[in-house]
């Protein structure tokens, strides 16, 4: 087995890309929450279960779109640095590593540390997304449970 030594350039770019991913994710989560807030305001306070579920679906779509944009940043870097020959193969590798599935493609030895750093970025952003979606789901569940509770007028 050949000796592998991580280069400073590889580590520096990896750390920078993780930071870029987190910035993109922060913007995406704020835009997601603003979009959901606007949708809730447009639908009004007394929405039914279907509209409430629509809000969750829209949030999930926006979160998914945010993740796909973040993967694009990694893929663009890999193509720019010549680590993979095409945007398609770079996006495929970045997406599968971002989701921690792993990929049959490998990065060249001088960039292979990035595969683990892509996964680190994915784990952190998926955790953040889960928190956002959980908060929205909790609001939905609370609203639906309140809707099913008897009111003071119906109990007397």
Legacy VTK file of the C-alpha trace (Angstrom):
# vtk DataFile Version 3.0
C-alpha trace
ASCII
DATASET POLYDATA
POINTS 156 float
0.000 0.000 0.000
1.298 3.398 -0.997
1.908 5.981 1.693
-0.674 8.762 1.710
0.108 12.135 3.215
-2.644 14.730 3.403
-1.545 18.005 1.898
-2.205 21.396 3.450
-3.951 22.502 0.228
-6.346 19.568 0.441
-7.169 20.265 4.091
-7.528 24.014 3.510
-9.870 23.547 0.557
-11.868 20.941 2.481
-12.327 23.250 5.464
-13.269 26.120 3.146
-15.813 23.959 1.319
-17.360 22.807 4.605
-17.690 26.494 5.566
-19.252 27.326 2.185
-21.656 24.422 2.640
-22.691 25.686 6.071
-23.236 29.230 4.760
-25.343 27.912 1.877
-27.295 25.780 4.307
-27.898 28.666 6.685
-29.241 30.759 3.821
-31.345 27.850 2.603
-32.870 27.237 6.020
-33.716 30.923 6.474
-35.284 31.028 2.987
-37.174 27.808 3.764
-38.574 29.193 7.002
-39.456 32.516 5.364
-41.181 30.694 2.505
-43.137 28.529 4.935
-44.069 31.598 6.991
-45.344 33.369 3.843
-47.302 30.282 2.801
-48.871 30.009 6.274
-49.836 33.705 6.180
-51.347 33.289 2.729
-53.370 30.231 3.769
-54.635 31.927 6.931
-54.838 30.775 10.542
-57.608 28.180 10.146
-56.112 25.811 7.597
-57.170 22.198 7.358
-55.006 19.133 7.632
-54.321 18.964 3.874
-53.026 22.551 3.776
-50.955 21.925 6.895
-49.398 18.882 5.249
-48.765 20.946 2.111
-46.705 23.326 4.234
-44.536 20.412 5.415
-44.143 19.113 1.858
-43.091 22.551 0.587
-40.575 22.801 3.428
-39.181 19.370 2.538
-38.870 20.404 -1.116
-37.030 23.598 -0.205
-34.710 21.729 2.150
-33.987 19.142 -0.560
-33.252 21.906 -3.061
-30.872 23.484 -0.551
-28.970 20.208 -0.183
-28.743 19.786 -3.963
-27.266 23.284 -4.319
-24.687 22.476 -1.629
-23.678 19.310 -3.473
-23.273 21.407 -6.617
-20.668 23.552 -4.825
-18.588 20.442 -4.069
-19.022 19.080 -7.596
-18.036 22.402 -9.170
-14.877 22.422 -7.076
-13.997 18.859 -8.114
-14.373 19.724 -11.787
-12.488 23.015 -11.385
-9.538 21.235 -9.784
-9.630 18.423 -12.350
-10.359 15.755 -9.739
-13.106 14.281 -11.942
-13.534 14.631 -15.705
-17.201 15.657 -15.950
-19.735 17.621 -13.981
-22.031 14.624 -14.010
-19.495 12.263 -12.422
-18.448 14.968 -9.943
-22.059 15.627 -8.927
-22.733 11.895 -8.584
-19.695 11.347 -6.360
-20.397 14.461 -4.291
-24.072 13.538 -3.808
-23.368 9.960 -2.756
-20.546 11.011 -0.428
-22.676 13.869 0.958
-25.375 11.358 1.882
-22.644 9.044 3.275
-23.609 6.255 0.869
-20.221 6.336 -0.798
-19.553 5.955 -4.493
-17.845 3.550 -6.863
-15.780 6.464 -8.156
-12.739 7.573 -6.227
-11.058 10.926 -6.164
-7.400 11.112 -7.144
-5.058 10.450 -4.250
-4.229 14.133 -3.801
-7.940 14.937 -3.215
-9.272 11.799 -1.540
-9.486 13.361 1.923
-12.328 15.477 0.508
-14.560 12.410 0.261
-14.711 12.242 4.045
-15.082 15.997 4.347
-18.042 15.928 1.939
-19.653 13.380 4.284
-18.915 15.578 7.317
-20.630 18.512 5.610
-23.604 16.321 4.734
-23.964 14.977 8.261
-23.917 18.468 9.758
-26.407 19.920 7.286
-28.757 16.941 7.473
-28.808 17.327 11.248
-29.668 21.010 10.848
-32.376 20.218 8.273
-33.825 17.599 10.576
-34.101 20.215 13.319
-35.915 22.644 11.026
-38.281 19.993 9.695
-38.872 18.665 13.211
-39.868 22.136 14.438
-42.312 22.535 11.541
-43.699 19.033 12.066
-44.147 19.737 15.774
-46.162 22.877 14.940
-48.307 20.824 12.555
-48.914 18.107 15.143
-49.728 20.594 17.898
-52.198 22.391 15.605
-53.888 19.115 14.649
-54.099 17.934 18.259
-55.643 21.243 19.320
-58.137 20.926 16.486
-59.271 17.547 17.855
-59.682 18.743 21.463
-63.148 19.604 22.697
-63.644 23.302 23.331
-65.245 24.783 26.463
-68.432 25.551 24.455
-68.830 21.927 23.333
-68.180 20.417 26.773
-70.798 22.439 28.653
LINES 1 157
156 0 1 2 3 4 5 6 7 8 9 10 11 12 13 14 15 16 17 18 19 20 21 22 23 24 25 26 27 28 29 30 31 32 33 34 35 36 37 38 39 40 41 42 43 44 45 46 47 48 49 50 51 52 53 54 55 56 57 58 59 60 61 62 63 64 65 66 67 68 69 70 71 72 73 74 75 76 77 78 79 80 81 82 83 84 85 86 87 88 89 90 91 92 93 94 95 96 97 98 99 100 101 102 103 104 105 106 107 108 109 110 111 112 113 114 115 116 117 118 119 120 121 122 123 124 125 126 127 128 129 130 131 132 133 134 135 136 137 138 139 140 141 142 143 144 145 146 147 148 149 150 151 152 153 154 155
